[in-house]
Amino acid sequence: MLDGVLGAIGFLTTLPAGKADRFVPLQNRTYLFSVVGILVGLLLGIIATALIILIPDQPGIVAVIMITSIYALTGFNHLDGLSDFGDGITAHGSREKKILALKDMALGTGGAAFIVLYLLMLFVIIQALVNNMIDANWLYGLGFSLLVAEVSSKHSMITVAWLGRPIHHGMGSMIADNTRSKQFLISFIISALVCTTVLGSTGIAALVGAMIGSVLVVSISKRHFGGINGDCIGTSNEIGRLIALIVLFMIYRGGIAVWMPW
């Protein structure tokens, strides 16, 4: 279990987790993705809370620092997956040509456009959340939101791995082949407990929204590529985070969400 946790930390973050190869223990416990989401979410929550307290009148700066913090902690592998996914689905021609574009390491126009649009949307939604938190005088709200979003994004990856069919052998197929219903269910229980504890029914809504995003990723991947690979799983991480934050923003706009500590 410890090797699995350290393997998940090493695989999903830039945090030090030792030099030993712990991917094999992780393969048998892919639900630990959600545990890593808790760790990353807590770190982001601490940073976000400190920023809102220190510079509450600078939502744009807070958003930029938080986006920088996200990728400082998680690396760019999943964002790279999103760019490859964009290249693949925007490529013209047969399914084989789309798969070649998906696997091509060079950044194409479709991938660049996906990254730019995604980061713009992430910036806008975090800035909007900061403004909401300030207006509601709820200084911990952004931190709670980012924790829920990060847990939701990691469960999104498990959802895609559970639902999708690998199109070739690789890191993605090893994750997908080892993510059975049991792994998915444990990940969902962990994620649902955390989201409910932090934001009550609002947190569950964000988790469900992220899972719906995962279903869309699987559907699009199946239509364009015939299945999924590691890039599709990485894409679901980014999409899951964004959708969870959007859902939270929409709920907050309808009224101040009440934090439920039970």
N, C-alpha and C positions, 0 to 999 in steps of 0.2 A: 504493500500500500504506500509506504513512504517513497519507494523508488518511483511508483506511479505518479504521486503528487509532484515530486521533483522533476520527473519527466515531462509532466504537463506544464510546469512552470518554465522549464527550459524550452519546450516546444512552442508555447504560446506567448512568451514574454521575453524581454531582454534582461530580466532579473537573473542573478547568478544562482545556478542550481547544481553546481558540480560538473565535473568533466566526464563522468561515466555515462555510457549509453543506456538510457533508461526508457527508450521508446517501446521496448517489448513489454515491460510492466504496464505502460500506459495503454498499449493496444487492448489489453484485457480489461481496462477500466476507463473507457473513454468518457464516462460520466464525470470524471474529474475535471473535464473542461469547465464545468459550471463552478467547481470549487476555485479554480484559478480566476474565474470571472469575479468571484467574491473578493479575492485578494486584490486584483487590479482595481475593482470598483471602490474598495475601501481607500486605497491610495489616492485615486482620483477624487474621491469625496473629500478627503482631508485637504488636498490642494485647492479644490473649488471653494470650500468653506473659508479657508484662509484668505483667498483672493477676494471673495465677496465682502468679508469683514474689512480688509485692508483698502480695497479700491472699489467700493460699491457704485461709484459714479462713472466707471469705465467698463461697461458691458462688452464693448468690442475687444478691449485688451484682455479681459477675462476669457472671452471665447477663444482668442488666438492662443493664449497660454494653455488653455485646457486641451485644445487640439494638439498642440505641441507635446503636452504631457501624455496624451493618449498614445501617440506613436513613439515617444521616448520609452514608454513602459512596454508596449506591445510589439514594437518594430514595424517594418513595412511589408512583411510577407503577405498579410491579408489584403493590404491595399494593392500590392502587386497582383494578387489573385483577381481583384476587381478589374484592374486594367486589362489583364489577359482575357477575362470574361467579356469585357467590352469589345476587345478586338475580335473575339470569336463570334459573338452574335451579330456584329455589324459587318462581318466579312461577307462578300457576295460569292455565290456559287454553291457547290454541293456541300453535303455534310462533311465530307472528307476535307474540303478546303477550310471549312469553319473550324474543324478540329485542329488542323495545321496552324491556323491563326491563333487558336486558343493556346497551343503549346509553344508557339514561337516566342522566344525570349525578347525579341525586339518590341519596343513600344510603338503601336500604331495610332492612327488618328482616333479610332473608336475608343481605344483604351485611355488615351489622353483626355478625351472629352468626358468619359465616365469619371475619371479621377477629379477633374476640375469641377464638374457639376456636383459630385458627391461632397467634396470639401467645402464648396460654397454653401450647400444645403446644411452641412454640419455646422458651419460657422453661424449661419442665420438662425438655426434652431437653438443653439446654445446661447447665443446673444439674446434671443427672445425669452428663453427660460430665465436668464439672469434678470432681465427686466421684470418678469413676473414675480420672481422671488423677492426682489427689492420692493416692488409695489405691495406685495403681501406681507412684507416685513418677516419673511420666513428664510433666514439666512442659511439654514441647513438644507433647504429644499433642493438646491442645485446638486449638492453632494449626494443626497438620497437618490435623486434622479439619475445621476451618472452611475451609481452603484447598481440600480435596477437595470439600466440600459446595458451595462457591461455583462451582468449575469445573463440577461436576455440574449445578448449577442452570442455568448458562448453556447447557450442552449440551442440557438439557431443552427450552429454548426453541427450539433448532434442530431438535430431534426433532419437536416439535409443528408447527413451520413446514413441515417436510419431509413429515409425514404428513397434515396437515390440508388441507381445502379451504376457501378464504375464502368467507364468506357475503356480503361487500360490499366495496366499494373503500375503502381506508384505509391507515393505517400498517401494520397487521397483514397486509393482503393484499400490500403491496409486499415485505414480508419473506418471506412464504410463497411468493410467485410467483418469487422469486429464490433460494430455498433448494432446490436440486436435490440429486440423489444425491451429486454431487461435493462440494458444500458440506457436506452432512451427514457424509460420510466423512472429510473433512479435520478437521472439528470433533471427530469421534469419536476420530481418531488423536491429535490434540493432547490431548484430555481424558484418554484412556486412558494416554498416556505420562506425563502429570503425576500422575494418580492412582496409577499403578503405582510411579513413582519415589518418591512421598511415603509411601504406605502399602502397597505391594505388592498382593497379591490382595485385601486388605481394601478398598483404594481402588477397585479394579475393581468389587467387590461394591456399594459405595456408588453408583458411576456407573450400574451396571445397574439398581439400585433406583430411581434418579431417572428413568431412561429408561422403566421400567415405569410410573412415575407419569405420565409424559408421554403414554404410550399410553392410560392411563385418562382423562386430560383430553381427549384427542382423541375417545375413544369417548363420553364424557358430552356433549361439545359437539355431536357429530354427532347424538346422540339428541334433545337438547333444542333445538338451533339449526339443525341441518342442516349444520354446518361450524364453522369457527373464525373468530375475529377477533383484534385486538390484545390484548383483555382475556384471551382464552384463552391466548395466548402468555405474557402477563405472569403469569397464574395458574400456569403450568407452572414458572416461575422460583421462585415461593414454595414450591410443592409439591415441586419437585425438591430444593431446599435441605433442607426438613424431612425428606423420606424418606431422603436421603443421611445425615443426622445420626442418624436412627433406626436405619438399617442399621448404622452404625458403632457405636452404643451397644449394639446386640444382639450384635455380634461381640465387642466389648470385654468384655461381661458373660460371654461364654463363655471368655474368656482374654485376656491382654494381647497386643494386636496388636504385631508387630515392625516397626519402621520399616526399610524397605529403601532405602538410598541409591543403588541401581543399578537 
